[in-house]
Amino acid sequence: MITENGIVTDVTSSVAWVKTTRSTACEHCTSRESCGTAENQKEMIVMVKNILNVKKGDHVIIGLETSPMLFLTFLLYVFPIILLLIGALIGNSLAPVFQMDPSFVSMISGFLFFGLSFYIIRKKSNSLSKKKKYKPFLVRKKSQTIPADCTLS
């Protein structure tokens, strides 16, 4: 499980917004800009279900399961390459049917399948974003509370 420390910045009856500081693991990640942790952004606001009845200013630990993250990593990095290769192989085998250059048809069909992979990822992301296992959650509340107007340092 991936965990991060944070401070609750806002609360409703069912949702808490937690401010976390970007971890050192994020600084070395090549995908940090696509998840909202750009170079100049040191803090992130994460929305979680308020299952621990936290209050504004509470120190909390939020978590994210690692097994769903492995699936997402596969989906984003490996799946497009697999479809690119499948498209290229299909194009190579169909080229003689159309009496065209196999390299050209492989390239065109490979790019089409590569583009198709991003369409599939986009559709899949809409359904995955609604699932509980892909969302951060409150792990526990720390004992100390600080004033809500303080910032992380």
N, C-alpha and C positions, 0 to 999 in steps of 0.2 A: 504494500500500500504506500502511495506517495502521500506525505503529510506536509503541511505548511502551517506556521504560526500566523495568527492574524488578530486584528482588533475589530470588533463589531462597530460599524459606523451608523447603521440604521436598522430598525426592527419594525416589523408588523407582527400580527398574531401568528402568521404562518411562515414568514420569510425573514431572513437576516442577511444583511449585506456586510461582508467581511473584507477589510482592507488587509492585503498581504504584501510583503516585500518580496520582490523577485529573488528566487534562490540562486545560488551559484551554479546549480545544474542548468538553469535557464540561460545563463550567460554564454555557455559553450554550445548550446543547441542551435542547429542550423535553421530550425523552424520557428524560432522565437518570435519573429515578426508576424507570422500567420496566426498565432494564438493570442495576440494582444500584448506581448511583452517586448516591445521594440526597445532599441538601445537606450533612448532617452527616457524611457518609462520605467521607473524604479518600483512603482506600486501598482497593484491590480485590485480591482473591486470584484468580488465573487459573490454571487447570490446563492444561498443555500437554504434548505428548509430549516425552520427554527424548531427542531425536535428536542432541544435541550433548554428551551425557554431562556435563551440568553437575552441580555439587555445591552443597550448602547454603552460602549466603553469596555465591555467584557473582553478579556483575552481568551481566545479559543484556538483549537487546533482543527483544521479542516483536512479531509482526506479524499483521495481518489483511488479507486481500485486499479491495479496494474494490468490485470488480464484484459479488460476492455481496451486499455491503451495499446496493448500489443496488437490486437485486432485492427485498431484504427491505424497503427503504423503500417501494418501489412496493406490495408486498404489504400492508403495514400501513397505509399512508395513502391510496393511490389506489384499490386494489381494492374496499374497502368503499363508497366513494363511487360507483364505477361500478355495483356491484350495487344500490345504493340507487336510482340513476337508472333502471336497467333495470327494477327492480321497480315503480317509479312509472309508467313507460311501459306496462308490461304491465297494471297495474291500471287505468290510464286507458282502455286499449283493451278491457278486459274488463267495465268498468262497465256499458255498454249491454246486454250479454248478461244480467247479473243485475238490470237495471233499478234500479241504485243510483246514488248521487251519485258522479261520476268523481273528485272531490277526495278523498272518503273512501276509496274503493277504492284509489286511487293511494297514499294515505298508508299504509294497512294493508299493501298488497303491497310498498311500498317498505321499510317497517320489517321485514317478513318477510325480504326479500332482504338487507337490511343485517345482520340477525341471522345469516342463512345465511352471509354472508361471514366472520363471526367463527368460525363452526363450521369452515368450510373452512380458515381461517388456522390454527386450532388443530390440525387434522389434518395440515396441511402442515408446521407447525413440528415436529411429532414426527418426520417423515421427514427434514426438513432438518437437524435437530440432530445426526443421525448421519453426515452427509456431511462429509468432510474439509475442503472448501473454505469451510465456515462456521465453522470452529474456528480459534482463534489458534494460532500456531506459533512456535517459537524461530527467530529470524533469525540471531543470532550471540551469542557470549559475549564480554563485555568482558574486558580483561586483569586488572583489579584484583579482589581478593576481600576482603570485610570479614567481621568476626565475625558469626555467625548471629543473635546476640541484639541487634544494632543495628537501629534503625528508620529508615525513610525520613524525610527532613525537607525 
